[in-house]
Amino acid sequence: MTSMLAQVTEVSDNVLAKAACRIDHEGYYPLDILTKFAQAGAFGAHLDRNGARFDIAIDAMRAISRNCGSTGFLTWCHDVCGLYMEQSGNPALMGEALDKHIRGDTFGGTALSNPMKTFAGIEKMLLRAKKVPGGYLVSGALPWVSHIAPGQYCGAIASVYRDDETASHEIMFLLRCTPEVVLRQCPEFSGMEGTSTWGVRLENYFVGEDSLIADPAKPFIARIRAAFILLQTGIAAGVAQGSIDSMREVEPLLGHVNQYLDNRPDQLQFEFEELTKRIMKLAQNPYDGSTDYLLDVLDVRAHGAEFVLRATQSSLMHQGARGYLMSSAPQRRIREAHFVAIVTPAIKHLRSEMARLSRQEMPA
């Protein structure tokens, strides 16, 4: 695993860093670079077949996000899709299909933003399913799904409706972007344009047993939810560390005046190390089903989002005018940090869930 991290870091520093501006400004989708990360072994450490080393997977994501938050997010999308496939228990998804996914022969993301918000009472489920012989027919539309393209795939969830239009349960399935799946261009975002994010529309899309991840879906989501959220901390960690790097870059030139700013690099580095210790401790038991564990994961995810917002802001302040250039890394990281703060689960979603779980734990 040490060799894998060294190879991932080398690709990140020598290849990804040079492409970060193109990814950010031109919306370049770096599948070629993701393939290099796959060849280095970046996408399988967290899987049970490799010892469920979530700490290593998060560290690899950190090394990638340190140079490009968009690619770090794509890494997370790919990692959680692999997680769905392996944890499904479906032989059709766990064998050669998963092998190809880990090797980067194929790519897939996740369409769980709407379902996660639905289970938290924030939104309504946007995909509807109907039971038919051999599987389900799914219809509906999702506004944005990342790390997909024609020929790729993602994990998705739909509510199953009876003939009387009442919902019975939910299914989770691998949505393959075949020609019958309509991909629609999203409005231009302020950042993360290189993540191949599309609107998705389905009309009587058939889901067979070979594509089912979970039926019913809720118990499966309850089991993997903490792991899903914990993996995201690698993005915040990498963007934050990159911000501290940028602050140190200008110390020889601007340290004499930057000393009067708050959130100096040594202070942020200390906070970063403390945050990393919390993350790595939680990474030892990613499937701990206790409420206390989930609360700790939600809290560290929120802490990471809040910390990266502060670190990126401080980085720009330390760099001054050069950090305000549209082509600068500090300017890009500010927008990446905003994404970390709003991507599902957003800070407000995390706080809402923590409040709900805390109320359940309080004595009557």
C-alpha positions in Angstrom: 0.0 0.0 0.0 3.0 2.3 0.7 4.1 1.8 -2.9 0.6 2.5 -4.2 0.4 5.8 -2.3 3.9 6.8 -3.7 2.7 6.0 -7.3 -0.5 7.9 -6.8 1.3 10.9 -5.4 3.8 10.9 -8.3 1.0 10.9 -10.9 -0.8 13.6 -9.0 2.2 15.9 -8.6 3.6 15.3 -12.1 0.6 14.8 -14.3 -2.6 15.9 -12.6 -1.1 19.2 -11.3 -0.3 20.3 -14.9 -3.8 19.5 -16.1 -5.7 21.1 -13.1 -6.2 24.4 -14.9 -7.5 22.8 -18.0 -9.9 20.6 -16.0 -11.2 23.7 -14.1 -11.4 26.2 -17.1 -12.2 23.9 -20.0 -14.2 21.3 -18.3 -11.8 18.6 -19.3 -12.9 15.2 -18.1 -9.6 13.5 -17.1 -10.3 9.8 -17.8 -6.8 9.3 -19.1 -5.4 10.5 -15.7 -7.9 8.5 -13.8 -6.7 5.5 -15.7 -3.1 6.2 -14.5 -4.4 6.3 -10.9 -6.2 3.0 -11.5 -3.0 1.5 -12.8 -1.3 2.7 -9.6 -4.0 0.8 -7.5 -5.9 3.9 -6.2 -9.4 2.5 -6.5 -9.5 -0.7 -4.6 -7.9 -0.2 -1.2 -11.3 0.3 0.6 -12.9 -2.9 -0.7 -13.3 -6.0 1.5 -11.2 -8.0 -1.0 -8.2 -5.8 -0.1 -8.8 -5.6 3.6 -11.3 -2.6 3.7 -8.4 -0.2 4.1 -10.4 3.0 4.1 -7.5 4.9 5.6 -5.4 4.1 2.5 -8.2 5.0 0.1 -8.8 8.3 1.9 -5.1 9.0 1.8 -5.0 8.3 -1.9 -7.9 10.6 -2.4 -6.1 13.3 -0.4 -3.0 13.0 -2.6 -5.2 13.5 -5.7 -7.3 16.3 -4.3 -4.2 18.2 -3.2 -3.6 19.0 -6.8 -7.2 19.0 -8.2 -10.4 18.9 -6.2 -12.5 17.9 -9.2 -10.4 14.8 -9.8 -10.5 14.0 -6.1 -14.3 14.1 -6.3 -14.2 11.8 -9.3 -12.1 9.5 -7.3 -14.7 9.4 -4.5 -17.5 8.8 -7.1 -15.5 5.9 -8.5 -14.7 4.5 -5.1 -18.3 4.5 -3.8 -19.5 2.9 -7.0 -17.1 0.1 -6.4 -18.3 -0.1 -2.8 -21.9 -0.5 -4.0 -20.9 -3.2 -6.4 -18.9 -5.3 -3.9 -21.4 -4.8 -1.0 -24.3 -5.8 -3.2 -23.6 -9.5 -2.9 -24.7 -9.8 -6.5 -22.3 -12.1 -8.4 -23.0 -10.2 -11.6 -21.5 -7.1 -10.1 -18.8 -8.5 -7.9 -16.7 -10.5 -10.3 -15.3 -9.4 -13.6 -17.4 -6.2 -13.6 -15.8 -5.1 -10.3 -12.3 -6.1 -11.5 -12.7 -3.9 -14.6 -13.9 -1.0 -12.4 -10.9 -1.2 -10.1 -8.5 -1.4 -13.0 -10.0 1.6 -14.7 -11.1 -0.4 -17.8 -14.6 0.9 -17.1 -15.8 3.9 -15.1 -18.8 4.6 -12.9 -20.2 7.2 -10.5 -23.1 7.6 -8.1 -26.6 9.1 -8.4 -27.4 9.1 -4.7 -27.7 12.8 -4.0 -31.5 12.8 -4.4 -32.1 9.5 -2.5 -29.9 10.6 0.4 -31.9 13.8 0.7 -35.1 11.9 0.4 -34.2 9.6 3.2 -33.4 12.7 5.3 -36.8 14.2 4.5 -35.4 17.0 2.4 -36.6 16.0 -1.1 -38.9 13.5 -2.8 -37.6 10.5 -4.7 -37.3 11.4 -8.4 -37.0 7.9 -9.9 -40.1 5.6 -9.9 -40.0 1.9 -10.4 -42.7 -0.7 -11.3 -42.3 -4.4 -10.8 -42.4 -6.5 -14.0 -41.4 -10.1 -14.8 -37.7 -10.4 -14.4 -37.1 -7.0 -12.8 -38.3 -3.5 -12.8 -39.1 -0.6 -15.1 -37.7 2.7 -13.9 -38.8 6.2 -15.1 -37.9 9.7 -14.0 -35.2 12.3 -14.1 -32.2 13.3 -12.0 -30.9 16.9 -12.4 -27.2 16.1 -12.0 -25.1 12.9 -11.8 -21.3 13.0 -11.9 -18.7 10.7 -13.4 -20.9 9.3 -16.1 -20.9 9.4 -19.9 -22.2 7.1 -22.6 -21.1 3.6 -21.9 -20.5 4.3 -18.2 -22.7 3.6 -15.2 -23.7 4.7 -11.7 -25.4 3.5 -8.6 -29.0 4.8 -8.4 -32.2 4.3 -6.3 -35.9 4.3 -7.2 -39.1 4.1 -5.3 -41.2 1.1 -6.2 -44.9 1.8 -6.7 -47.8 -0.6 -6.6 -50.7 -0.6 -9.0 -52.7 1.6 -6.6 -49.9 4.3 -6.8 -48.7 3.7 -3.2 -45.0 3.2 -2.7 -43.9 -0.2 -1.3 -40.1 0.1 -0.9 -37.0 1.3 -2.8 -34.5 -0.6 -5.0 -30.9 0.3 -5.7 -29.4 -0.7 -9.0 -26.5 -0.1 -11.4 -27.7 2.3 -14.0 -25.9 1.7 -17.2 -25.7 4.7 -19.6 -27.0 2.8 -22.7 -28.4 4.7 -25.7 -31.9 4.6 -24.2 -30.7 6.7 -21.2 -31.0 10.4 -22.1 -28.0 12.5 -20.8 -28.7 16.3 -20.7 -26.1 19.0 -20.4 -26.2 20.8 -17.0 -26.0 24.6 -16.6 -22.4 25.8 -16.2 -21.2 25.6 -12.6 -18.7 28.0 -11.0 -16.3 25.1 -10.6 -16.0 21.3 -10.8 -16.7 21.5 -14.6 -14.4 18.6 -15.3 -16.5 16.0 -13.4 -18.7 15.0 -16.4 -21.9 15.9 -14.6 -25.2 15.4 -16.5 -28.9 15.5 -16.1 -30.3 11.9 -16.6 -33.8 11.0 -17.9 -35.2 7.4 -17.9 -38.3 6.2 -19.6 -39.3 2.6 -18.7 -35.6 1.7 -18.2 -35.4 -2.1 -17.5 -33.5 -3.2 -14.4 -32.8 -6.9 -14.4 -31.5 -9.0 -11.5 -28.0 -8.7 -12.9 -28.1 -5.0 -12.2 -29.7 -5.0 -8.7 -27.5 -3.7 -5.9 -30.1 -4.0 -3.1 -33.8 -4.9 -2.9 -35.0 -3.4 -0.6 -32.5 -0.5 -0.6 -33.0 1.1 2.8 -31.2 -1.6 4.9 -28.3 -1.5 2.4 -28.0 2.3 2.7 -28.1 2.1 6.4 -25.2 -0.3 6.3 -23.0 1.7 4.0 -24.0 5.2 4.8 -21.2 6.0 7.2 -18.6 4.5 4.8 -20.1 6.6 1.9 -19.8 9.8 3.9 -16.4 9.0 5.5 -14.8 8.5 2.1 -15.6 12.1 1.2 -13.3 13.4 3.8 -10.3 12.7 1.5 -11.5 15.5 -0.8 -11.6 18.1 1.9 -8.2 16.9 3.3 -6.5 17.2 -0.1 -7.9 20.6 -1.0 -7.0 21.9 2.5 -3.5 20.6 2.3 -3.0 22.1 -1.1 -4.1 25.5 0.4 -1.6 25.3 3.1 1.1 24.4 0.5 0.2 27.6 -1.4 0.5 29.7 1.8 4.0 28.3 2.4 5.0 29.1 -1.2 4.8 32.8 -0.5 6.3 32.9 2.9 9.8 33.9 1.7 8.3 36.8 -0.2 5.3 37.8 1.9 5.9 36.3 5.3 6.9 39.7 6.8 3.4 41.1 6.2 1.4 37.8 6.2 2.4 37.4 9.9 -0.5 39.8 10.7 -3.1 37.6 9.1 -5.1 35.0 11.1 -5.0 31.3 10.3 -1.3 31.1 9.6 0.1 28.0 7.8 1.6 26.4 11.0 -1.7 26.9 12.8 -3.7 25.4 10.0 -1.2 22.5 9.6 -1.7 21.6 13.3 -5.5 21.7 12.9 -5.2 19.6 9.8 -3.1 16.9 11.5 -5.7 16.7 14.3 -8.5 16.4 11.8 -6.6 13.7 9.9 -6.1 11.7 13.1 -9.9 11.8 13.7 -10.6 10.6 10.2 -8.1 7.8 10.3 -9.4 6.5 13.6 -12.9 6.4 12.2 -11.6 4.7 9.1 -10.6 1.6 11.1 -14.3 0.6 11.5 -16.2 1.8 8.4 -19.2 -0.5 9.0 -19.7 0.2 12.6 -23.5 0.4 12.8 -23.9 2.3 16.0 -25.5 5.7 16.2 -22.5 7.1 18.1 -20.2 6.1 15.2 -22.5 7.7 12.6 -22.6 10.9 14.6 -18.8 11.0 14.7 -18.6 10.4 11.0 -21.2 13.2 10.3 -19.3 15.5 12.6 -15.9 14.9 11.1 -17.3 15.3 7.6 -18.8 18.7 8.6 -15.6 19.6 10.4 -13.7 18.9 7.2 -16.0 21.0 5.1 -15.8 24.0 7.5 -12.0 23.6 7.8 -11.4 23.6 4.0 -13.6 26.7 3.6 -11.3 28.5 6.1 -8.1 27.1 4.7 -8.9 28.1 1.1 -10.0 31.6 2.1 -6.8 32.0 4.1 -4.7 30.7 1.2 -6.0 33.4 -1.1 -5.5 36.1 1.6 -1.9 35.0 2.1 -1.2 34.9 -1.7 -2.8 38.3 -2.2 -3.3 39.6 -5.8 -1.5 36.6 -7.3 -4.1 34.3 -5.6 -6.9 36.4 -7.1 -5.9 35.5 -10.7 -8.4 33.3 -12.4 -5.6 30.9 -13.2 -4.3 30.6 -9.7 -4.6 27.5 -7.6 -5.9 29.4 -4.5 -8.8 30.9 -6.6 -9.7 27.4 -7.9 -9.6 25.9 -4.5 -12.0 28.4 -3.1 -14.6 27.1 -5.5 -13.6 23.5 -4.8 -14.1 24.1 -1.1 -17.6 25.6 -1.7 -18.4 22.4 -3.5 -17.2 20.3 -0.6 -19.5 22.3 1.6 -22.7 21.9 -0.6 -22.3 18.4 -2.1 -24.5 15.8 -0.6 -24.4 15.6 2.3 -24.0 19.4 2.6 -23.1 21.1 5.9 -26.7 22.0 6.6 -27.8 18.4 5.8 -25.0 17.0 8.1 -26.1 19.3 10.9 -29.7 18.4 10.4 -28.9 14.7 10.6 -26.7 15.2 13.7 -29.6 17.1 15.4 -32.1 14.3 14.5 -29.8 11.5 15.8 -29.0 13.4 18.9 -32.7 13.9 19.8 -33.2 10.1 19.3 -30.4 9.4 21.7 -31.6 11.7 24.4 -33.6 10.1 27.3 -37.3 10.9 27.2 
